[in-house]
Amino acid sequence: MTIYVVKSGDTVWSVAGRFRVSEQSLININGLSQQKNLVVGQSLVIPVGETPYTVRQGDTIWSIASRFNVNPGSIALLNGVTYPYTVYPGSVIRIPKLDKNYGFMEVNAYIEPSTAENEASSVNETGSFLTYLSPFSYQVREDGSLTSINDTVIIRTGRQYRNAPLLVITNFREGNFDSDLAHTILSNNEIQQNLINNVLSTMRNKGYYGLNIDFERIPVADRELYNNFLTKVVDALHRQNYVVSTALAPKTSGAQTGAWYGAHDYPAHGRIVDFVILMTYEWGWSGGPPYAVAPIDLVRQVLDYAVSVIPRNKIFMGVPLYGYNWTLPYVQGGKWARRISPVEAVNLAAENNSSILYSIQTQSPHFNYTDENGVRHEVWFEDARSIQEKFRTASEYGLRGVSYWVLGEEFPQNWAVLDNMFNIVKVVS
């Protein structure tokens, strides 16, 4: 696999010819089916070394993948085959040549429950590339009970791909992370025990593999209370052979404080829980000015601190599967940016004849355009280059894994690059 940046005059036909790959595989692996023309500055994943294979009677995507020792998801992606991945005798499919030069990596992805059809589609498209699957989220109530979410389809579909489901609990209430709710839980031993009992009951009933605690905007004064709560949770869940993880705000030092950061004690989490997920995204966010969602220079600052106080084999680096489309001029408190998938972003650039620029500092693509109403826009998103740089960074720092927010955004390049670089770990049979 290689990554090519489109130049003026390039077409799918000319790029495919230059690299001696099929046009259709180039379209499939880059999500180009709805794009009217290539965009100058656009990155393309080139499946160099793909091998044609004629399907035989009795073949399935899984049996072919086993024969060639590749991920069935990569074959499906390269050939544009969707679930239930039917292949027909006599048809010719392409088998990707994967490098796997970066060793082993665990991969988590959060998924927001929606409709059964959308959930099954998202997991079927990505499950073969995942270690863990985390429905977001069970919300904690003041008495330690949990709101209920319909995660049946997500868990059931994930089992087909040996995805280990993580139960996610949050202090989310009425549209935001609630500091008062967190304090209520963390300051009352009886409520905490009730919460632990409800978590264990839910995990047993639903077949969860482990727990992910995403408590945010915890009062800074409750830092030690949170650490003590985590110790109780880990003691109780380890006795039942469950793993426990936490989600942490992206800090660059132990002295960093504030509503989002102060109560997240990196060294304590590194000692107490099995692994942590660093939320290394949302520098560019929907309510803020246009900027890269996960600028690699700032991500590295977080990792520099994290690895100094948390064992590297306990750290997952957060990775966004999305970007944002801002209207200009940006006005604080004005219209919020719309979340956008990488495929949608490139389609927008094509529709508006905009060239895509690439920031070396942030390792992020971006572009501007003016819509049909004369309103100017600025778009920052992810592409094959930015994702490859993030994976290289995770490998360089010796991290345990990467964690995606959030499934459901169309970004086939990501899965192609991930599977090309890493052997993806499965922890359940």
N, C-alpha and C positions, 0 to 999 in steps of 0.2 A: 504494500500500500504506500502511496505517496500523496502529498497534498499539493495541488496546483492552484495558482492565483490567476484568474481570468484576465486577459489583456484585450485591448481593442481589436475587434475583428474576429475573435474566437467564437466558435459555435460548438454545440454538442458534437456534431459530426467531425469537425476539425480536431477537437481535443481527443475524442475517442480514437480517431485515426492516428494521431501523433503518439499516443501511448499504447496503441494496439489492444484496445479493450472494446467491448460491445457498447454501442450507444445506449441500449436499454439498461444495461447494468450501471452505466454512468448516471442515467436518469433516476434509477431506483435508489441507489445508495446515497444520492444527494437530494432526493425529494424534489426533482425538477419537473414533475408531470404537469403542474399548473403554471409553470414559469414560461412566459412568452419568449424570452431571450435571455442569454447570459448577461451578467452585469460585470462591468469592469471593476476589479477589486474583489470579486466574489471568490471564495475558496471552494475548491472541488476535491473531494476524496476520489482518488484514482485507484481502482482495484487492480493494480499491476500484478501480473502473474496469474490471473484467474484461469481456471481450467474448465473446458467444456466437458460435460458428462451426459450421456444418453440414458435416460431413465429406463430401468428394466421392470418387468412384471414383478410385483410384490414390493418394490422400493417405496420407502416413505422418506420424508425429510429427515427423520431421526435415524433411520438405518443408513442413509447416504452420509449424514454427518458423522456417524460412528465409523463408517468405512474410511472417510478421509480425515478423521480426527479433527473436525472443526465444529464450532457451535452451530446447532441447527438454526438459531436466530440469524446468524450471519448469512447462511445460505438463503433463508427466506428474504432477508433484507436485500441482498444482491440481486435476487430474481423477482422481486416484487410479489412474492407469494404471501398471501394473507391467510389467517386462521380460517379453516382447519388445516391449512398447508397441504392441500391435495396436489400431487404430481402425477403425471400420466405417462404410461409406458410409451417410449418412442420420442418423447419431448426432450429437448436439450436444455439443460440448466448449467449455470456457471458455479463453480466451486471456488471460493476465495482462498487466496494464499495469505496466511496470517504470519506475522513476524514473531509475536510473543516475546519481544526482547526485554521486557521490563518485569518479568517474574510474575508473582502472584499478588492479587488484590481482592479484598472484600468490598462489596458494593451494596449500599443501602439506597432505597428510594422511598420517599414519602408519596402517598397517593391520597387525594381528597375524594371521599365517597361521592358519587354522583348518581348515575343510572347504572343498572346492571349491565346494559349493553356497553356503555363507555368504559366501565371498570374492567370488564372482561377483555375488551379490545386493548386497553392500555397494558394490562398484565400480559396478555398473549404476545404483544409486540415486543415487550422488554424483559419478560420473566427469565428467559435463558441467560440474560446478562446480569442478573441480580443474585446476591447472596441473601439479603434481607428485604422484606417488604413491610412498610409501616403505614397503615391507615391512620389518617390524621383527622380528628383525634377524639378520644374519650375525655370529656370535660369533667373536672372534679367539682363536686358540690360542697357546700359549707359543712354538711354533716359527714363527709367522707364517702358519699355514694358517687356513682358515675353516671353521666348521661349515656344513653345507648346510641350506637351508630350501627347501621346495617353494613357489616363488613364480611358477610357470608360469601358473596361472590368473589371478593378480592382474595380471601384466604383460600377458598376452594380452587380458584384458578391458579393461584401461586403455587399450590402443592404440585401441580403438573410439572413445574419448572424447578422443584426443590427449593423454593423460596422460604426462608425462615421468617414467619411473621412476628413483628414486634408490636406490642400494644403500646400506643402512645397516649400518655395522660398529660393534660395541660391545665393551667389555671386560667383558661380562656372563658370569659363571660361577657355577654352582651357586646360582642364585636371587638373585644380587646383583651389582652392579658391583664388580669385584675390583681393589683397589689394587695388590696384588702383581703381578697379571697386567699391568696398565698399566705398571708399572715395568720388568718384564721386556722388554716390547716397546720402550719408549722409551729404554732404556739399551743397546740392542744394535743396531748398524747392520746386521748380517747378517740378523737377524730382521726388521727394518723393510723391508729390500729384498725379502725373501721375501714379506712381507705385501703390499707394493705390487704385486709380480708376480702374486700370487694375486687381488688386487682387480681388476687390469686384465684378467686372464684371465676372471674371472667376469663382469665387465661386458661384455666382448666376446661371450661365449657366451650371455648372457641378454638382451642388448639394452638394457642400462641406459644412461641419459642422463647420470648423474652420481653422485657419492658424497656421503653424509652420514656424518660421523664423530661418534659419540656416545660419547665416553670420559668417564666420570664417576668420582668418588672417586679422582682421580689424586693421588698424594702431592704435597703443596705444593712440596717440594724439586725435583720433576720439571717444574716450570712451563716452564723454558727448553727442557728436553728435548722437551716436547710441542710447543712452538713450532717447534723445529728439525725435528721429525717432520712437522709440517704443511707446512713449506716444501718438504721432499722430496716429499711426496705431491702437492702442487700442481704442482711442476715436472714430475713424471712424468706426471700426468694431463692437464695442459694441453697437453703435447706430443701427446697423443692426442685433443685437443678435448673432454675431459670437464670438467664443472664440479665444484667441490668446495665443500662446506658443512660446518659444524659445529653441534652442539647445545650451548648454553651454559646453565649454571645461572643463575638470576635474581639478579644482583648489583646493589647500589645504590651501590657505590663501588669504586675500585681497591684500597682497603685491606682490603676484606672478605676474610676468610680462612676456613679450616676445610676439612674433608674434601671437601665438595661444591663449594666456591667457589675456593679458593686458586690452583689450577693453571689456572683458566680466565682467561686474559689477554685481556680485551676489546680493548684497542688492537692487540695483535698479531694476533688473529683478524681484526680489521677490515682490517688491511693484507694479510694472507696469503691468506685464502680468498675465494671469490666471494660467499658470503652466510652469515649465521649465523641460527640458529633459537633464539630466547630461550625457555626453558622456563618461561614465566610462568604457572604453575599449581602446584597441590599445596601452597598455604598451608594450606588445609584438606585433610588427607590421611587415609588410612584408619586409620593408627596414632596419629593425634593427636586433639585435642579438636575438637568441631564448629565449623566455620567455613566461609566461602566458599572455594571451590577456587581461584578467580582474582579476588580482590578488586581492583577497578579502582584504588583509591587506592594499593595496593602495587604493582600492575602499572605505574602511571605513575611511581613512584619508580625502578623498574628502567629504564624507557624514558628517563627524564631523564638517568641516567648513561650508558646505552648510546649515545644520540645525541650525547653529548659526546665520545665517543672512537671511534665506528664510523660510517662514512658511512650516512646514513639509507637509501640505496638498496641497502644490503646487509643490512638487518635484517628478519627475520620475527618477528612477535609470536605466541607460543604461545597457543592457545585450547582450552579443554577442551570435549568433547562429552558430559560426564557430570557427575554429582554424587555425593554419598555419603549413606548412611543410617546414622546413629550410634544406638546404644542408650545410654540414660541410666540412672544417672549415668555420665559418662565416667570411666574409671579408667585411668591410664597403665599400659601393658603388658597391659591387659585385652582384651576382644573387639574386633577390628578392624571398622571400618565397611565396609559393603558398597557397592561401586560400583553406581550406579543411573543409568538414562537419564532425560533430562528428561520424556519421555512417561510412563515408569513412575512418576516422582516425582509428577506431577500426578494420575495414576490413584490413587495411594496417598492423596493428600489428599482426593480425591473419595470413596473408599471409607470413609474415616474421618471425613468431615464436618469437615475441618480447613480453616480459611482460610489462604491464602498471604500471607505478609508480604513486604515488600520493603525491604532495607537501602539507604538512600540513600548511605551512606558507601562500602559495598563494591559497590553496584549489583548486588545478588544477591538472588534470591528464596529463601525458606526457610519451613519450617513445623514444627510439632510434632504428634505424635499418640500415642495409647496403643493397643498392639496387643491381640489377643484374649486374650493371656496376662497382660495388665496391665503390660506392659513399655513404658516411655516411649521415644520416639524423637525425634531431631532430624534434619531433612533439609535440606541445602543443595544447590542445583542451578543450572542455567542456564535462561533462558527468552528470549523474543523481545526483551524490554527489555534484559537484561544483555548479550546478544549484540550488539544494535544499539549499545550504549554501547562495547563493545570495538571494533567496526568503526569507529565514529566516532573513537575514540582512535587507532587505527592510521592513519586518514586524517589526523587532526590533526597527528600526528608525522611525516607524510610517509614512512611505512615502505614497503618494497618489497612486503611481503606478510604473510599470516597463515598459521599452521601448526597443524593440528588434531591433538590426541591425544584420542581414537583412533577410527577408523571402527568401525561395528558397533553404536553406541548410537543408538537411535531418537530423532531430533530434527528433524523436518521443518521446524519454524519456522526453524532456523538457515539452511538452504539457501534458503528463501524470502527471508529478510532479506538474506543475502549477495548473492544474485542481483539483488535489487531495488536495492541500493546501488551495486554495482560492475560494471564490465565486467571479466570474468575473463580474464586473459591466458593464451594458449596459446603454448608455445615450440617445439612440434613440429607438423609438418604431417601 
